[in-house]
Amino acid sequence: SGLAVAVAMAMAVFLALPAVALENGLALTPPMGWLAWERFRCNVDCQADPQNCISERLFFEMADRLAEDGWRELGYQYINIDDCWSAKHRDPRGRLVPDPERFPSGIKALADYVHAKGLKLGIYGDLGIYTCGGYPGTTLDHVQEDAQTFAEWGVDMLKLDGCYSSEEQQAKGYPEMARALNATGRPIVYSCSWPAYQGGLPPKVNYTILAEICNLWRNYDDIEDSWDSVLSIVDWFFTNQDVLQPAAGPGHWNDPDMLIIGNFGLSYEQSRSQMALWTVMAAPLLMSTDLRTISPSAKEILQNRLMIQINQDPLGIQGRRIVKEKSHIEVFLRPLSQAASALVFFSRRTDMPFRYTTSLAKLHFPEDAVYEVQDVYSGKIISGLKTGDNFSVVINPSGVVMWYLRPTTLPVQPWHVVRQQAPGKGLHPVLL
């Protein structure tokens, strides 16, 4: 049958793709969880601000929230310590130790607590003399020792930053830490900041090599609590999508940085936009907000089940921007398993809701297909949408409309193979 031929052809292309990646079997879908940095930074004044300082109390309380408020069941499982957790000096044996006043129970006790809640613990290190916050770094002579320490503590994820290190030290140290983590025998997801320190692009960054070393990597600037910051990240990622998109896949992800939904800088519409755009990018979903006081509307965005299902799609194909209109409307597409897709219609306008009219044919979907469409945020379903049918979506300023499309009848030709898109094709859709 036509379908059998289509599947066979798609499989042939799929099998021809490089399968090389960091062989620790981890992060086969983008990691999900919570990370301290954007919201709590390097607040170490526990006298003046015991509730919000970087201390074991903060992580115990966030673990409680992840376990008790419905996050864990949705896949938010990592609770990640960032910078400023350690004492200012290594111990007499040269090992990293947590600050004794802020982490009196120690990291092992925190990991045990987190594991007992059905969660996983992440920690932060830096490949340099100091961390970015001025705490002891992991110089090359400490790489194996620190990997072993983290494993003994029961750590499940390591974010390795790159402050106070040279290009040469990074080129040696990032692969060395991958080997050292694997050698501990403990499964530890490895997040690298390496490409961000090298400008994020070839020839300085070799994404083929990176995928063999790291499970995820920061490519670009730190996110700040503002819409401008979100837009600058979106612009950089999609301007460079021909380089970045093929680099992502199961076990190795581009990381545009944390979700800032629930903080102070984004409106409701902008929060929905960040969630949709990060999902279409197959980005890790690492929230950085106060889960103890998060608003119901922010929580609803972050706990959207269909959104998370799309983000966690097992094919792990990163989406692309396929249309950029003069009207400041942009369209993004992410191919999903079982011939489904996610479409995001995004408005950069700042005036009023905009009615955008197009068809799946204009977005280069296959000719004879019929789809059932579900609006990811409203839940509304449109049945029987044919490729040739015109439709309109109304998109609020700095907002999105996001669709999940499932074919109810399949076309004869396969189209669902995105990685083969050659670079330099500009804004054409990537459907074959």
C-alpha positions as CSV (number, residue, x, y, z in Angstrom):
1,S,0.0,0.0,0.0
2,G,1.0,3.7,-0.3
3,L,1.3,4.0,3.4
4,A,3.7,1.0,3.6
5,V,5.9,2.5,0.9
6,A,5.8,5.9,2.7
7,V,6.8,4.3,6.0
8,A,9.6,2.3,4.3
9,M,11.0,5.3,2.6
10,A,10.9,7.4,5.8
11,M,12.6,4.6,7.7
12,A,15.3,4.4,5.0
13,V,16.1,8.1,5.4
14,F,15.9,7.8,9.2
15,L,18.3,4.9,9.3
16,A,20.8,6.9,7.2
17,L,20.9,9.6,9.9
18,P,23.9,9.7,12.2
19,A,23.2,7.9,15.5
20,V,26.2,9.1,17.3
21,A,25.6,10.7,20.7
22,L,26.8,10.6,24.2
23,E,26.3,7.0,25.1
24,N,24.9,7.3,28.6
25,G,21.3,6.5,27.6
26,L,20.1,9.6,29.3
27,A,17.9,12.6,28.3
28,L,16.2,10.8,25.5
29,T,13.6,13.5,25.7
30,P,14.4,17.1,26.8
31,P,15.0,17.2,30.6
32,M,12.3,18.8,32.7
33,G,12.5,20.3,36.1
34,W,13.4,23.3,38.1
35,L,16.6,25.4,38.3
36,A,17.5,28.0,40.9
37,W,19.5,30.5,38.9
38,E,17.2,33.0,37.1
39,R,14.8,33.5,40.0
40,F,17.2,33.2,43.0
41,R,20.7,34.0,41.5
42,C,23.5,34.2,44.0
43,N,21.5,35.3,47.0
44,V,23.6,34.0,49.9
45,D,22.3,36.3,52.7
46,C,20.4,33.8,54.8
47,Q,20.4,36.2,57.7
48,A,18.4,38.9,55.9
49,D,16.5,36.6,53.5
50,P,16.2,33.1,54.9
51,Q,13.3,32.2,52.6
52,N,15.0,33.0,49.3
53,C,18.8,32.5,49.8
54,I,20.7,29.6,48.2
55,S,20.4,27.1,51.0
56,E,19.2,23.6,51.6
57,R,15.9,25.0,52.8
58,L,15.1,26.4,49.4
59,F,15.8,23.1,47.7
60,F,13.9,21.0,50.3
61,E,10.9,23.3,49.8
62,M,11.0,23.3,46.0
63,A,11.3,19.5,46.1
64,D,8.1,19.4,48.2
65,R,6.3,21.6,45.7
66,L,7.5,19.5,42.7
67,A,6.3,16.4,44.5
68,E,3.0,17.7,45.9
69,D,1.7,20.2,43.4
70,G,1.4,17.9,40.3
71,W,4.7,18.8,38.7
72,R,6.4,15.4,39.1
73,E,3.6,13.4,37.4
74,L,3.9,15.7,34.4
75,G,7.7,15.0,34.0
76,Y,9.2,17.9,36.0
77,Q,11.7,15.7,37.8
78,Y,15.0,17.5,38.2
79,I,15.6,19.9,41.0
80,N,18.8,21.7,40.1
81,I,21.2,23.7,42.3
82,D,23.0,26.4,40.4
83,D,26.0,28.5,41.4
84,C,27.0,29.7,44.9
85,W,26.2,26.4,46.8
86,S,29.7,25.6,47.9
87,A,32.1,26.8,50.6
88,K,34.6,29.4,49.4
89,H,37.5,26.8,49.6
90,R,37.9,23.1,49.0
91,D,38.4,20.8,52.1
92,P,42.0,19.8,53.2
93,R,41.8,16.8,50.9
94,G,41.0,19.0,48.0
95,R,37.3,18.1,47.6
96,L,34.4,20.5,47.0
97,V,32.2,20.9,50.0
98,P,28.9,22.7,50.4
99,D,28.7,25.9,52.5
100,P,28.4,24.5,56.1
101,E,26.0,27.2,57.2
102,R,23.6,27.2,54.3
103,F,23.8,23.4,53.6
104,P,24.4,22.0,57.1
105,S,22.9,18.5,56.2
106,G,25.2,18.2,53.1
107,I,24.4,17.5,49.5
108,K,24.1,13.7,50.0
109,A,21.3,14.3,52.5
110,L,19.6,16.7,50.1
111,A,19.9,14.1,47.3
112,D,18.4,11.4,49.5
113,Y,15.5,13.7,50.3
114,V,14.9,14.5,46.7
115,H,15.1,10.8,45.6
116,A,12.6,9.8,48.4
117,K,10.2,12.3,46.7
118,G,10.6,10.5,43.3
119,L,12.7,13.3,42.0
120,K,16.3,13.8,40.8
121,L,19.0,16.3,42.0
122,G,21.1,18.5,39.7
123,I,24.2,20.4,40.7
124,Y,26.4,23.1,39.2
125,G,30.2,23.2,38.6
126,D,32.5,25.4,36.5
127,L,35.4,24.4,34.4
128,G,37.8,27.1,35.6
129,I,39.6,28.6,38.5
130,Y,36.4,30.0,39.9
131,T,32.7,29.6,39.2
132,C,31.0,32.6,37.7
133,G,29.9,33.6,41.3
134,G,33.5,33.4,42.6
135,Y,33.3,29.9,44.3
136,P,35.9,27.2,43.7
137,G,35.9,25.9,40.1
138,T,36.8,22.6,38.6
139,T,40.3,23.0,37.1
140,L,41.6,20.2,34.9
141,D,43.4,18.5,37.8
142,H,40.1,18.2,39.7
143,V,37.8,16.9,37.0
144,Q,37.9,13.2,38.0
145,E,37.8,14.0,41.7
146,D,34.7,16.3,41.3
147,A,32.9,13.8,39.1
148,Q,33.5,11.1,41.7
149,T,32.3,13.5,44.5
150,F,29.1,14.3,42.7
151,A,28.4,10.6,42.0
152,E,29.0,9.7,45.7
153,W,26.6,12.4,46.8
154,G,23.9,10.9,44.5
155,V,23.8,13.7,42.0
156,D,21.7,13.0,38.8
157,M,22.6,16.0,36.6
158,L,25.6,18.3,36.3
159,K,25.6,21.7,34.7
160,L,29.2,22.6,33.9
161,D,29.8,26.4,33.3
162,G,32.8,28.0,31.7
163,C,33.8,31.1,33.6
164,Y,37.5,31.8,34.3
165,S,38.7,29.1,31.8
166,S,40.6,29.4,28.5
167,E,39.5,28.0,25.1
168,E,42.2,25.3,25.5
169,Q,41.0,24.3,28.9
170,Q,37.4,24.1,27.7
171,A,38.5,21.9,24.7
172,K,40.2,19.5,27.1
173,G,37.9,19.8,30.1
174,Y,34.4,19.3,28.7
175,P,35.2,16.0,27.0
176,E,37.3,15.0,30.1
177,M,34.3,15.5,32.4
178,A,32.1,13.4,30.1
179,R,34.5,10.5,30.5
180,A,34.8,11.1,34.2
181,L,31.1,11.1,34.8
182,N,30.6,7.9,32.7
183,A,33.5,6.3,34.6
184,T,31.7,6.8,38.0
185,G,29.0,4.3,36.9
186,R,26.3,6.6,38.1
187,P,23.8,7.9,35.4
188,I,24.4,11.7,35.4
189,V,22.9,13.9,32.8
190,Y,25.6,16.3,31.5
191,S,24.7,19.9,30.6
192,C,27.6,21.9,29.0
193,S,28.0,25.6,28.6
194,W,30.9,25.1,26.2
195,P,29.3,26.4,23.0
196,A,28.0,29.6,24.7
197,Y,31.6,30.6,25.5
198,Q,32.6,30.0,21.9
199,G,29.9,32.1,20.2
200,G,27.6,29.1,19.6
201,L,28.4,28.7,15.9
202,P,30.8,26.8,13.6
203,P,33.6,26.8,12.9
204,K,34.4,27.4,16.6
205,V,31.6,25.0,17.7
206,N,31.5,21.5,16.3
207,Y,28.0,20.2,17.0
208,T,28.8,16.7,15.8
209,I,31.5,16.4,18.5
210,L,29.3,18.2,21.1
211,A,26.5,15.6,20.7
212,E,29.0,12.9,21.5
213,I,30.1,14.7,24.7
214,C,27.0,16.4,26.2
215,N,23.3,15.6,26.8
216,L,22.4,19.3,26.5
217,W,24.3,22.5,26.0
218,R,23.8,26.2,26.4
219,N,24.4,27.8,23.0
220,Y,23.7,31.5,23.8
221,D,23.3,34.2,26.4
222,D,21.7,33.8,29.8
223,I,18.0,34.5,29.9
224,E,16.9,37.5,31.9
225,D,13.4,38.2,33.3
226,S,12.2,40.2,30.3
227,W,10.4,39.8,27.0
228,D,13.4,41.5,25.3
229,S,15.6,38.7,26.5
230,V,13.2,36.0,25.4
231,L,13.0,37.6,21.9
232,S,16.7,37.9,21.6
233,I,17.1,34.2,22.3
234,V,14.3,33.3,19.8
235,D,15.9,35.5,17.2
236,W,19.3,33.9,17.6
237,F,18.0,30.4,17.6
238,F,15.8,30.7,14.5
239,T,18.2,32.9,12.6
240,N,20.8,30.1,13.0
241,Q,18.3,27.2,12.7
242,D,20.1,25.6,9.8
243,V,23.1,24.9,12.0
244,L,21.3,24.3,15.3
245,Q,18.3,22.2,14.3
246,P,20.2,19.1,13.0
247,A,22.3,19.1,16.1
248,A,19.4,18.2,18.4
249,G,17.9,14.8,19.0
250,P,17.3,12.1,21.7
251,G,20.2,12.4,24.2
252,H,21.6,15.7,22.9
253,W,19.6,19.0,23.0
254,N,20.1,22.7,22.3
255,D,19.3,24.6,25.5
256,P,17.9,28.1,25.0
257,D,17.9,28.5,28.9
258,M,15.3,28.6,31.6
259,L,11.5,29.2,31.5
260,I,10.9,32.5,33.3
261,I,7.1,32.0,33.3
262,G,5.7,32.9,36.8
263,N,8.2,35.7,37.5
264,F,7.9,39.4,36.9
265,G,9.0,40.2,33.4
266,L,6.4,38.5,31.1
267,S,2.8,39.2,30.5
268,Y,0.3,36.4,30.3
269,E,0.5,36.3,26.5
270,Q,4.3,36.4,26.5
271,S,4.4,33.6,29.0
272,R,2.2,31.4,26.7
273,S,4.6,32.4,23.8
274,Q,7.7,31.3,25.7
275,M,6.2,27.9,26.6
276,A,5.1,27.3,23.0
277,L,8.4,28.4,21.4
278,W,10.5,26.4,23.8
279,T,8.3,23.4,23.1
280,V,8.6,23.7,19.3
281,M,12.4,24.0,19.8
282,A,12.5,20.7,21.7
283,A,14.1,22.7,24.5
284,P,14.7,21.4,28.0
285,L,11.8,22.7,30.2
286,L,13.7,23.9,33.3
287,M,11.5,26.4,35.2
288,S,13.2,29.1,37.3
289,T,10.4,30.6,39.4
290,D,9.1,30.4,43.0
291,L,6.9,27.3,43.0
292,R,5.7,28.2,46.6
293,T,4.0,31.4,45.4
294,I,3.4,30.7,41.6
295,S,0.1,32.1,40.2
296,P,-2.6,29.8,39.0
297,S,-2.3,31.2,35.4
298,A,1.5,30.6,35.3
299,K,1.0,27.1,36.7
300,E,-1.7,26.3,34.1
301,I,0.7,27.3,31.3
302,L,3.6,25.2,32.7
303,Q,1.3,22.2,33.4
304,N,-0.4,22.1,30.0
305,R,-0.4,18.3,29.3
306,L,-0.6,18.5,25.5
307,M,2.2,21.0,25.4
308,I,4.4,18.7,27.5
309,Q,3.5,15.7,25.4
310,I,4.6,17.7,22.3
311,N,7.8,18.8,24.0
312,Q,8.6,15.2,25.1
313,D,7.9,13.7,21.6
314,P,10.1,10.6,21.3
315,L,11.4,11.5,17.8
316,G,13.1,14.5,19.4
317,I,13.1,16.6,16.2
318,Q,13.7,20.3,16.8
319,G,11.2,22.5,15.0
320,R,11.9,25.3,12.6
321,R,10.6,28.7,11.6
322,I,8.9,28.2,8.2
323,V,7.2,31.6,7.6
324,K,8.1,35.2,8.4
325,E,5.5,37.6,7.2
326,K,5.7,41.3,6.6
327,S,2.7,41.6,9.0
328,H,5.1,40.4,11.8
329,I,3.4,37.0,12.1
330,E,5.8,34.0,12.2
331,V,4.9,30.4,11.8
332,F,7.0,27.5,13.4
333,L,6.6,23.8,12.7
334,R,7.8,20.8,14.6
335,P,7.3,17.3,13.2
336,L,6.2,14.7,15.7
337,S,5.9,10.9,15.9
338,Q,3.1,9.1,14.1
339,A,3.0,11.8,11.3
340,A,1.7,14.4,13.7
341,S,2.9,18.0,13.9
342,A,2.9,21.1,16.0
343,L,2.4,24.5,14.5
344,V,2.9,27.8,16.4
345,F,1.5,31.0,15.0
346,F,3.4,33.8,16.7
347,S,2.7,37.6,16.6
348,R,5.4,40.1,17.2
349,R,2.8,42.9,16.8
350,T,2.2,45.4,19.6
351,D,-1.1,46.9,18.5
352,M,-4.1,44.6,18.5
353,P,-5.1,41.0,17.9
354,F,-4.3,40.0,14.3
355,R,-6.4,37.7,12.1
356,Y,-4.0,35.5,10.1
357,T,-5.3,33.5,7.2
358,T,-3.4,30.7,5.5
359,S,-3.8,27.0,4.6
360,L,-1.8,23.9,5.3
361,A,-1.1,23.8,1.5
362,K,0.7,27.2,1.8
363,L,2.7,25.7,4.7
364,H,3.7,22.8,2.4
365,F,1.8,20.0,4.1
366,P,1.2,17.0,1.8
367,E,-1.6,17.4,-0.7
368,D,-4.2,14.8,0.0
369,A,-4.1,14.7,3.8
370,V,-6.9,15.4,6.2
371,Y,-6.2,16.5,9.8
372,E,-7.8,16.7,13.2
373,V,-6.5,19.8,14.9
374,Q,-6.4,20.5,18.6
375,D,-5.7,24.0,19.9
376,V,-3.0,23.4,22.6
377,Y,-4.1,26.2,24.9
378,S,-7.9,26.2,24.5
379,G,-8.4,22.5,23.8
380,K,-10.8,23.2,21.0
381,I,-10.8,20.6,18.2
382,I,-11.3,21.1,14.4
383,S,-12.0,17.9,12.6
384,G,-11.6,17.2,8.9
385,L,-9.2,20.1,8.0
386,K,-8.0,19.4,4.5
387,T,-4.6,20.6,3.2
388,G,-6.3,23.0,0.8
389,D,-8.8,24.6,3.2
390,N,-8.2,28.2,4.1
391,F,-8.4,28.9,7.9
392,S,-7.9,31.9,10.1
393,V,-6.3,32.2,13.6
394,V,-6.6,35.3,15.7
395,I,-3.2,35.9,17.5
396,N,-2.9,38.4,20.3
397,P,0.0,40.9,20.4
398,S,3.2,39.1,21.5
399,G,1.0,36.0,21.8
400,V,0.7,32.6,20.1
401,V,-1.9,30.2,18.7
402,M,-0.5,26.7,18.9
403,W,-2.0,23.7,17.1
404,Y,-1.4,19.9,17.4
405,L,-2.2,18.3,14.1
406,R,-2.9,14.6,13.7
407,P,-3.6,13.1,10.2
408,T,-6.8,11.2,9.9
409,T,-6.0,10.1,6.3
410,L,-2.4,9.9,5.2
411,P,-1.1,11.0,1.8
412,V,0.8,8.6,-0.4
413,Q,4.2,10.5,-0.3
414,P,6.2,10.7,2.9
415,W,7.0,14.2,4.0
416,H,7.9,13.7,7.6
417,V,11.7,13.8,7.4
418,V,13.1,17.1,8.5
419,R,16.7,16.5,9.2
420,Q,17.5,16.3,5.5
421,Q,16.7,19.9,4.9
422,A,19.8,21.4,3.3
423,P,21.2,24.6,4.9
424,G,20.7,27.9,3.1
425,K,17.1,27.3,2.0
426,G,16.0,30.4,3.9
427,L,12.4,30.3,5.2
428,H,11.0,27.5,3.1
429,P,9.2,24.8,5.0
430,V,11.1,21.7,5.6
431,L,8.6,19.1,4.5
432,L,9.5,16.5,1.9
